[in-house]
Amino acid sequence: MMRSPTRRKDRPRCGAKTRAGGACLVRAEPGKARCRFHGGLSTGPKTEAGRARIAEAQRERWRAYREQPDRQRVSRPIHARAPARVMGS
């Protein structure tokens, strides 16, 4: 078994400011300053060819979605929640 060149525990912490006001404690991605949640992973295609490939994939997905009958589309209310638990049962 071969280990990653930069072990997770040896990487620095992300340190991005969280919504709660503290610092993110997740380890940064190898060769990056931030974790995968705060910009350490890909930000999308950079070349024209890559952008065109993604655009075509999106068009194909939307085309397939629009061809589905409405009854097959899965839609859930935004406010749907899990049923409330009854205390003491």
C-alpha positions, 0 to 999 in steps of 0.5 A: 500500500502506497501512502499519499506524498502528503499525509493528512495529519501533516497538512496545515489546517485550512483556517478559512473564516467560518459563518460561526466566526471561528477558523475552519479546522479541516486539513488543506488539500495537498499543494493548496492553502484551503480545504475542499470546502473553501476552494482547495479543489477545482474551480471548473474548466479553464480552457475553451475546450473544457468550457465547451465540453461542460456546456454541452453536457449541461445542454444534454442533461437539460434536454433529457430533463425536459423530455421527461413527463411531469409525473416522473420528475421528482419534486419535494417541497423546500420546507419538507422536514422529518417527522417530529419525535414525541418525547418520552416514547 
